[in-house]
Amino acid sequence: MAPAAPAPLAAAAFPEGLLLPLLAVSLSGVKLLSPLYDPAGALDDFALEYLNPAGQRMTGLSERPGIPLRTYFPHALAAGLVAFYRRVFETHRADTYEGNYQADGRANYFRFSARRHANWLVVSFTDIAGQPSTPVEQTRRAAAARAGLYQVFAESPALIAILRGPEHRYEYFNGAYERQFAGRQLQGRPVAEALPEAAAQGFVALLDRVYQTGETYFGQELPLALDGPDGAPAEPTYYNLTYQAYREDGQTVGISVFAYDVTRQVLAQQEREAQRRQLRELFEQAPVAIAVFRGPRYVIELANPTVCALWGRTPAQALHTPLFELLPEAAGQGFEQLLDEVMATGVPYVAHELPALIDRDGRRDTVYWNFVYQPLHEGTEISGVTVVATDVTDQVTARQQVQALNQELTSANEQLTRTNVDLDNFIYTASHDLKAPITNIEGLLYLLRAELPADVAQSEYVAPGLTHLFDAVERFKRTLNHLTEVSKLQKEHAPADTAVDLAAVVEGVRQDLAPQLRDTDAQLRVAVTGLPPVRFAEKNLRSVVYNLLSNALKYRHPARRPHVDVQAHAQASFTVLEVHDNGLGIEAAHLPRLFTMFQRFHTHVEGTGIGLFMVKRMVENAGGHLEVHSQPGAGTSFFVYLPHAPGPPAA
């Protein structure tokens, strides 16, 4: 009985095992390429991943070379072949290409047909020269191909070696390989003798397996530590490598080695991992509360110890629990509506001293928060909210207490009343300045969101986020220090009965600012001589002069050399100190607020907005006053009226 004929392909499923036989009997070469990208992300080359038997015969390569195209065919770029492959891959449009390839030991007229499939490039090619080569020509071509290939190997940055026999003797190695193992005798020696450390670290065992099985080995980031001249092991070098058996008459006779030194990449990756671990530690130790809520129920995906302490819950209780199940007492206080609005609109919400009732340690506390709700995006959708918060209950309570005390001190004298008003402003402004760290955190949350779905230890945004948070805390501490000085200054309402030589004070400040003058290449002209002594606390006068001169340098114009002119002249009751600069200048609209606490009109340099406030207060406490004239882009002039002292300068 005759066997049944196979069903037509149109009527039956394509036989699963038919593809490889088709490739094996094809008279055209078929190769499979994968894209290779340079460090900038541009498509630079293609890796030869597979060749069918016809392709192997035409190219003289193995079935799975696994090496960049231009390593085997360095003239492929000049011949236009790489550009053809790149165009087909990037445009997703199938195309054909014909060319006479007279390089790299070949003299063929090829026709190529290429098509992209997913992230692969499938290429069919055939030699269409039409005339078979003679044995002599084949021998000549083979010799030329070998010579060309060895030339490519010699110039390649890859570490290339050919090992012969089961003992893996070095038959060939290129210059890069020899330099990598400088000081070792390689030629003709087995790997185990030339590099005994490689044998001890398992590399010879890998070679043995490839030689015995014929299966290609691909290694990624394999460490190899060679002993130093003193016998002590050196730091390991990391390699990406390929061990591939090569055959003669169907028998394995050796192994080709292609390797790249990837130590820098591995060390960089290890450093990144260390940084991620450090970021995790920093996150855990952050002085601000940080949490991430996911989904419409606001399930707590992330919560650092600080936020758990503020909630009065443990991390085990908080993680993976809906927010308002964890904190049922927070429901009905408006937080649901705020979170819903952020999720619906994508607009962050910033809260300042918002009160909340929280159950902690068996009691219900009123807690005041400064916080920001920042939406988390996944593509075009908002999937959650990040919160960064600080507990400002102590500050608010302190301010409330101070306000209550101020109400009880209405019978105090004028100076005490003025001090109390300043204290009110101080307390309010101090708490108000907490907005600055929150604003910084708000910007940093955009960095946080990309990594939050993944493991926190591998987040890319926590490092810069926490760095800026700590900077904000430091700035807040500096501000408090300045405010302490302001508080002390307010107590010095009575003029100091001390005669001070203005010229000596200016000279001392000039010497203190010598490094800044040198670094900014500033020209400082001083004309302060022959003047009567002024009545001022010497340390305060020095602070006034230092503030004015350092500001002239700090707010210099970037397009010209700084020029600062300091001079003075005497009037009936005052010595007028003048400080002129050619710096950035100040808008006229800003001048009325120039001496107000925390006012800053140029934010590109460090500052707290306290300096000029203190200058004005010190001058007025001493019985003087200030004037200022400024033109944006041209410069600023300060006129400080210092009262005369009744006697000679203090010794």
MODA-V694905 format. One record per backbone hydrogen bond with DSSP energy under -1.0 kcal/mol. CO is the residue of the C=O (numbers start at 1). NH is the residue of the N-H. Records with the same first field share a line. If there is no record, write none. Layout:
CO = NH ; NH
This chain:
8 = 11
15 = 18
18 = 22
19 = 23
20 = 24
21 = 25
29 = 125
30 = 52
31 = 123
32 = 49 ; 50
33 = 121
34 = 47
36 = 44 ; 45
38 = 41
42 = 38
45 = 36
46 = 69
47 = 34 ; 49
48 = 66
50 = 32
52 = 56
53 = 57
54 = 58
55 = 59
56 = 60
63 = 51
67 = 48
68 = 71 ; 72
69 = 73
73 = 76
75 = 79
76 = 81 ; 82
77 = 80
80 = 84
81 = 85
82 = 86
83 = 87
84 = 88
85 = 89
86 = 90
87 = 91
88 = 92
95 = 114
97 = 112
99 = 110
100 = 102
101 = 108
103 = 106
108 = 101
109 = 128
110 = 99
111 = 126
112 = 97
113 = 124
114 = 95
115 = 122
117 = 120
120 = 117
121 = 33
122 = 115
123 = 31
124 = 113
125 = 29
126 = 111
134 = 138
135 = 139
136 = 140
137 = 141
138 = 142
139 = 143
140 = 144
141 = 145
142 = 146
143 = 147
144 = 148
145 = 149
146 = 150
147 = 151
148 = 152
149 = 153
150 = 154
151 = 155
152 = 156
159 = 259
160 = 174
161 = 257
162 = 171 ; 172
163 = 255
164 = 169
165 = 168
168 = 191
169 = 164
170 = 188
172 = 162
174 = 178
175 = 179
176 = 180
177 = 181
179 = 182
181 = 184
186 = 189
189 = 170
190 = 194
191 = 195
195 = 198 ; 199
196 = 200
197 = 201
198 = 203
199 = 202
202 = 206
203 = 207
204 = 208
205 = 209
206 = 210
207 = 211
208 = 212
209 = 213
210 = 214
217 = 243
219 = 241
222 = 239
224 = 237
226 = 234
228 = 231
232 = 228
237 = 224
238 = 262
239 = 222
240 = 260
241 = 219
242 = 258
243 = 217
244 = 256
246 = 253 ; 254
248 = 251
251 = 248
253 = 165
254 = 246
255 = 163
256 = 244
257 = 161
258 = 242
259 = 159
260 = 240
262 = 266
263 = 267
264 = 268
265 = 269
266 = 270
267 = 271
268 = 272
269 = 273
270 = 274
271 = 275
272 = 276
273 = 277
274 = 278
275 = 279
276 = 280
277 = 281
278 = 282
279 = 283
280 = 284
281 = 285
289 = 389
290 = 304
291 = 387
292 = 301 ; 302
293 = 385
294 = 299
295 = 298
298 = 323
299 = 294
300 = 320
302 = 292
304 = 308
305 = 309
306 = 310
307 = 311
308 = 312 ; 313
314 = 318
315 = 319
318 = 321
321 = 300
322 = 325 ; 326
323 = 327
327 = 330
328 = 331
330 = 333
334 = 338
335 = 339
336 = 340
337 = 341
338 = 342
339 = 343
340 = 344
341 = 345
342 = 346
349 = 373
351 = 371
354 = 369
356 = 367
358 = 365
360 = 363
363 = 360
365 = 358
367 = 356
368 = 392
369 = 354
370 = 390
371 = 351
372 = 388
373 = 349
374 = 386
376 = 383 ; 384
378 = 381
381 = 378
383 = 295
384 = 376
385 = 293
386 = 374
387 = 291
388 = 372
389 = 289
390 = 370
392 = 396
393 = 397
394 = 398
395 = 399
396 = 400
397 = 401
398 = 402
399 = 403
400 = 404
401 = 405
402 = 406
403 = 407
409 = 412
413 = 417
414 = 418
415 = 419
416 = 420
417 = 421
418 = 422
419 = 423
420 = 424
421 = 425
422 = 426
423 = 427
424 = 428
425 = 429
426 = 430
427 = 431
428 = 432
429 = 433
431 = 434
432 = 435
433 = 436
434 = 438
435 = 439
436 = 440
437 = 441
438 = 442
439 = 443
440 = 444
441 = 445
443 = 446
444 = 447 ; 448
445 = 449
448 = 451 ; 452
451 = 454
455 = 458
456 = 459
461 = 465
462 = 466
463 = 467
464 = 468
465 = 469
466 = 470
467 = 471
468 = 472
469 = 473
470 = 474
471 = 475
472 = 476
473 = 477
474 = 478
475 = 479
476 = 480
477 = 481
478 = 482
479 = 483
480 = 484
481 = 485
482 = 486
483 = 487
484 = 488
485 = 489
486 = 490
489 = 492
496 = 498
498 = 536
499 = 650
500 = 534
501 = 505
502 = 506
503 = 507
504 = 508
505 = 509
506 = 510
507 = 511
508 = 512
509 = 513
511 = 514
513 = 517
514 = 518
515 = 519
516 = 520
517 = 522
523 = 564
525 = 566
527 = 568
533 = 645
534 = 500
537 = 541
538 = 542
539 = 543
540 = 544
541 = 545
542 = 546
543 = 547
544 = 548
545 = 549
546 = 550
547 = 551
548 = 552
549 = 553
550 = 554
551 = 555
553 = 556
555 = 584
557 = 560
562 = 523
564 = 525
565 = 580
566 = 527
567 = 578
569 = 576
573 = 644
574 = 571
575 = 642
576 = 569
577 = 640
578 = 567
579 = 638
580 = 565
584 = 633
587 = 590
590 = 593
591 = 594
593 = 596
596 = 599
609 = 598
610 = 614
611 = 615
612 = 616
613 = 617
614 = 618
615 = 619
616 = 620
617 = 621
618 = 622
619 = 624
620 = 623
625 = 641
627 = 639
629 = 637
631 = 634 ; 635
635 = 631
636 = 581
637 = 629
638 = 579
639 = 627
640 = 577
642 = 575
643 = 535
